Amino acid sequence: MFRMDLATLLGIVGAFAIVITAIFLGGSFGQFVDVPSMLIVIGGGLAATLIRFQVSDIAAAFTTAFKVALSGKSASPRDLISEITNLGEIVRKSGPLGLENVDVSDPVLAKGVQYIADGYELEFIKEAMERERDLQLSRLSEGKRVMKALGDSAPAFGMIGTLVGLVQMLANMDDPAAIGPSMAVALLTTLYGALISNILCLPMVDKLDAKFDVDELNQTLIIDGVCQIRESKSPALIKEMLVAYLPEKARVDLAEAA
């Protein structure tokens, strides 16, 4: 089930709300809306990103980025170890068929449990789950690359728009009416580029980077645990082997809880 990360949503909405509030307190919002500036920053940034990647890659990257940015916190390794240990206990008492009607919280673990219940061989289970893990990490990595490219392009085109506006302004110094719009393009492109990069793109890069590390650890732990269950290892041994995935403090806390 999808769980939304309210902190990310509040952060994005809050950042834009602060900027908009400051605009209203200092003047008219319409002064900060300029279509040529938007075309330069948004259109130019997307165009530059299209040069680097395929259209399908960009669409998939946006889907992955927003899904990760708005998704809730992943399961902790400690919770996964406890759940895998319980599953090992079920298999020891009732055999692989005992897993048929067990509710599993993590979808990757659920798929591994289904493989065991269906009687697949260890080699097939390990290969299939490792392939799925690698593909998931590849999608996260590609999403991070696309968002990083867009985050780099937006401020760059903001600077390009500034130069365009300055050239237009200097070329029309004898016409006072043309100086204002040209100056607006010069300044607003920098503003738009900074907002897009620092509120949307770069934070999503960090989210994807963190998600990559978490998924790599969790899915490797799950694969190892599923393989141990498939080999009918004792729950105590499964837990002891999986505890190696935890940092030292978490190991001590788990031992005290036990």
KAVEN-V557812 format. One record per residue. N is the residue number from 1. RES is the residue in one letter. SS is DSSP state (H for helix, E for strand, C for the rest). PSI is psi in whole degrees, -180 to 180 (NA if undefined). OMEGA is omega in whole degrees, 0 to 359 (* if undefined). Layout:
n: {N,N}
res: {RES,RES}
ss: {SS,SS}
psi: {PSI,PSI}
omega: {OMEGA,OMEGA}
This chain:
n: {1,2,3,4,5,6,7,8,9,10,11,12,13,14,15,16,17,18,19,20,21,22,23,24,25,26,27,28,29,30,31,32,33,34,35,36,37,38,39,40,41,42,43,44,45,46,47,48,49,50,51,52,53,54,55,56,57,58,59,60,61,62,63,64,65,66,67,68,69,70,71,72,73,74,75,76,77,78,79,80,81,82,83,84,85,86,87,88,89,90,91,92,93,94,95,96,97,98,99,100,101,102,103,104,105,106,107,108,109,110,111,112,113,114,115,116,117,118,119,120,121,122,123,124,125,126,127,128,129,130,131,132,133,134,135,136,137,138,139,140,141,142,143,144,145,146,147,148,149,150,151,152,153,154,155,156,157,158,159,160,161,162,163,164,165,166,167,168,169,170,171,172,173,174,175,176,177,178,179,180,181,182,183,184,185,186,187,188,189,190,191,192,193,194,195,196,197,198,199,200,201,202,203,204,205,206,207,208,209,210,211,212,213,214,215,216,217,218,219,220,221,222,223,224,225,226,227,228,229,230,231,232,233,234,235,236,237,238,239,240,241,242,243,244,245,246,247,248,249,250,251,252,253,254,255,256,257,258}
res: {M,F,R,M,D,L,A,T,L,L,G,I,V,G,A,F,A,I,V,I,T,A,I,F,L,G,G,S,F,G,Q,F,V,D,V,P,S,M,L,I,V,I,G,G,G,L,A,A,T,L,I,R,F,Q,V,S,D,I,A,A,A,F,T,T,A,F,K,V,A,L,S,G,K,S,A,S,P,R,D,L,I,S,E,I,T,N,L,G,E,I,V,R,K,S,G,P,L,G,L,E,N,V,D,V,S,D,P,V,L,A,K,G,V,Q,Y,I,A,D,G,Y,E,L,E,F,I,K,E,A,M,E,R,E,R,D,L,Q,L,S,R,L,S,E,G,K,R,V,M,K,A,L,G,D,S,A,P,A,F,G,M,I,G,T,L,V,G,L,V,Q,M,L,A,N,M,D,D,P,A,A,I,G,P,S,M,A,V,A,L,L,T,T,L,Y,G,A,L,I,S,N,I,L,C,L,P,M,V,D,K,L,D,A,K,F,D,V,D,E,L,N,Q,T,L,I,I,D,G,V,C,Q,I,R,E,S,K,S,P,A,L,I,K,E,M,L,V,A,Y,L,P,E,K,A,R,V,D,L,A,E,A,A}
ss: {C,C,C,E,C,H,H,H,H,H,H,H,H,H,H,H,H,H,H,H,H,H,H,H,H,H,C,C,H,H,H,H,C,C,H,H,H,H,H,H,H,H,H,H,H,H,H,H,H,H,H,H,C,C,H,H,H,H,H,H,H,H,H,H,H,H,H,H,H,H,E,C,C,C,C,C,H,H,H,H,H,H,H,H,H,H,H,H,H,H,H,H,H,H,C,H,H,H,H,C,C,C,C,C,C,C,H,H,H,H,H,H,H,H,H,H,H,C,C,C,C,H,H,H,H,H,H,H,H,H,H,H,H,H,H,H,H,H,H,H,H,H,H,H,H,H,H,H,H,H,H,H,H,H,H,H,H,H,H,H,H,H,H,H,H,H,H,H,H,H,H,C,C,C,C,H,H,H,H,H,H,H,H,H,H,H,H,H,H,H,H,H,H,H,H,H,H,H,H,H,H,H,H,H,H,H,H,H,H,H,H,H,H,H,H,H,H,H,H,H,H,H,H,H,H,H,H,H,H,H,C,C,C,C,H,H,H,H,H,H,H,H,H,H,H,C,C,H,H,H,H,H,H,H,H,H,H,C}
psi: {137,129,122,140,102,-28,-43,-46,-44,-36,-46,-50,-42,-41,-47,-37,-39,-44,-45,-40,-43,-36,-47,-36,-28,-7,-150,140,-32,-25,-22,11,115,114,-46,-38,-41,-41,-41,-47,-55,-51,-44,-40,-44,-40,-43,-36,-36,-32,-34,-29,165,155,-43,-36,-39,-44,-44,-36,-42,-42,-47,-44,-47,-34,-44,-42,-34,-2,156,-179,140,162,143,148,-35,-43,-39,-41,-44,-42,-42,-39,-43,-38,-39,-36,-39,-45,-37,-35,-41,-4,175,-33,-17,-14,-5,-44,21,133,126,134,-38,132,-35,-44,-38,-39,-41,-40,-39,-38,-44,-46,-32,-7,23,154,156,-44,-41,-44,-47,-44,-44,-43,-36,-38,-42,-39,-46,-38,-40,-44,-35,-41,-41,-41,-42,-40,-40,-41,-42,-46,-34,-41,-43,-38,-31,-35,-36,-52,-33,-44,-24,-41,-38,-44,-36,-44,-40,-46,-40,-40,-45,-39,-46,-30,-15,35,-24,-7,97,-30,-24,-14,-40,-55,-38,-40,-35,-45,-43,-40,-40,-30,-40,-41,-49,-43,-41,-40,-48,-43,-46,-18,-33,-62,-57,-39,-36,-33,-44,-40,-45,-37,-45,-41,-37,-49,-43,-46,-38,-45,-51,-46,-34,-42,-45,-44,-45,-44,-43,-41,-38,-39,-42,-30,6,36,154,148,-38,-42,-39,-47,-42,-38,-36,-22,-22,-21,-12,149,166,-44,-41,-33,-42,-44,-40,-40,-40,-39,-36,NA}
omega: {182,177,184,176,184,181,179,180,179,179,180,180,181,180,178,180,179,180,181,178,179,178,181,180,183,181,184,178,181,178,184,177,182,185,178,178,178,180,181,185,184,180,180,179,178,179,179,177,177,179,185,188,173,180,180,179,181,179,179,181,178,179,180,184,182,177,180,183,184,181,181,182,179,178,180,178,180,178,179,179,179,181,179,178,178,177,176,178,179,180,180,182,189,182,182,180,178,181,186,187,181,175,181,187,185,182,179,177,179,179,177,177,179,176,180,181,180,175,179,180,183,183,179,181,182,181,181,182,177,178,179,177,182,178,177,179,177,178,178,180,179,177,179,180,181,180,177,179,179,178,176,184,184,178,179,178,171,177,176,178,177,179,178,180,180,177,179,180,182,180,182,181,180,179,183,182,182,183,182,178,179,178,177,177,182,185,186,177,177,179,181,180,180,180,182,184,190,179,184,193,186,173,178,175,178,178,180,179,179,179,178,181,181,182,179,179,185,183,175,176,181,179,179,181,179,179,178,177,180,179,177,175,181,179,180,180,177,181,181,181,183,179,179,179,183,171,188,182,180,177,179,179,180,179,178,179,179,*}
